Amino acid sequence: MIDKPDSPSLTDDIRQLLAEAEEALGGTAGDGSEKFDELRDRIRSTIDDGRSSLERIRFETVRRAKQADKVVRDNPYYAIGIAAGVGAIVGALVANRCSSSR
């Protein structure tokens, strides 16, 4: 099971940024220029798109993490083997790079 971390996450930071941008736009509602109104509408649309994209990404990330967790739990020896293989490859690459830089 995947738990939400206690520390602030990137998602929380982005949500805060979107909220601040929306609040800043609300403060400009009295300004009357037509171009400014158009710009404000475009920014609001972009903020809304950002919120929906953020939620889609969050949902997909959680779904993929749960899927990976299930695969690892169903096939623990394969997961250990793959992790060991990747570790060996990374170790060989690092060792080769360190020896060639001398």
N, C-alpha and C positions, 0 to 999 in steps of 0.2 A: 504494500500500500504506500502511496506517495503522500507525504505530509507536506503541508505548506510551511516553509521556513519562518522562524520568528523575526528575522531581520527583514528590513524593507527590501523589496525586490525591484527589478527593472520595471515590471508591470505596474507596481505601485507608483514608481517615479513617473512613468509615462502618464498614468491616470491623473496624477497631481499636476503635471504640466498641461494636460488637456483641460483640466478644471480651471487652472489659472488663466489659460488663454481664453476660455469661455467667459470668465469673470471680467477680463480686460476688455473683451468685445462688448460686454454688457454696459461697461462704463462709457462707451463711445456712442450709445444709442441716440443721444441728443444731437450729435453732429449731423448736419443736413446735406452735405454734398452728395450728389447722385453717384459719382465715381467712388466715393467713400462707402456709400451704401452697398454698391456692387462688390467692392473689395471685402467688406464685412460679411456679405452673404457667401462669397467664395471661401473665406477663411472658415466660417461656420460649417460649410459643406465639407471642407478638408478635415476639420476637427471631427465631424461625425464619421467620415470615412476612416479616420485614424482609430476612433473608438471601436468601430465594427471590425476593422482589421486586427486590432489588438485582441479582441475577444475571439476571433477565429483562430488566430495564432495560439492563444492560450489553450483553447479547446483542443486543437490539433496536437499541441505539445503534450498535454495530459493524456490524450488518447494514445499517442505513440509510446509514451513512457509506460503506460499500463500494458500495452501490447508487448513491449520489450520485457517487462517484468514477468509476464505470463510465459513468454518463450524461454526465459532463463530458468524459471521455476519448473517448467515442463521438461527441460533438457539441461540440467545443471552440468553434466560432464562435457557436453558440447560447448557450453558457455565458458567453462574453465579452460578447455582446450583452445578455443579461439582467443581468449584473453592471454593465455601463455604464448601462443603463436605471435600475436600482435606485439606482446612485450619483447619476445626474442628478436623480432624484426626491428623494432625501435632501438633495442639495445645494440644490435649489430650496426645499425646506421650511425648511432651516436659514437660507438667505439671506433668505427671506421673514420668518421669525421675528426674525432679527437686525435687519432694516430696520424692522419694526413696533414693536420695543421701544425705538427711539430717540426 
